Structures are given as structure tokens and as C-alpha cells.
């Protein structure tokens, strides 16, 4: 799964907790990147683990 995240340039999202920027343009890009990373993580997890990840606010917290 790390390879997929790396291929999509999203690996940094699981290595550090990237906070949402205050600038609107950067915040929009951050939101899209975060949503894509969360989707990849959820698709790669087994069903019994997915329910415990939905409450996590960032990909970093999901991975941790």
C-alpha cells in the first residue's frame, strides 16, 4: 500500500500529520489530496479494520 501512496505522491500524508492550510487555494488542494489518500487507505484495508478508521480525521492518524 505504501507503494501505491508513493506512486500517487501521497506518502508524506501518512508519515507526518499535514495540517490544513489557511489559504483557500492551498486548502482546496489539501482537501483533495487528503480525500484521495483516505480513499486509498480504506480500499486497501480489510473490512473488519475499516470501521475503526472512519473516525480518524487525517490519513496520518488512520495509518498510525
Number of C-alpha atoms within 10 A of each C-alpha: 12 12 10 14 17 12 10 13 12 20 18 14 21 21 13 13 12 14 10 15 13 9 8 10 9 11 14 14 13 16 13 11 17 21 14 16 24 24 12 18 20 18 12 12 13 9 10 8 10 15 11 10 18 12 10 13 11 21 28 19 15 17 13 9
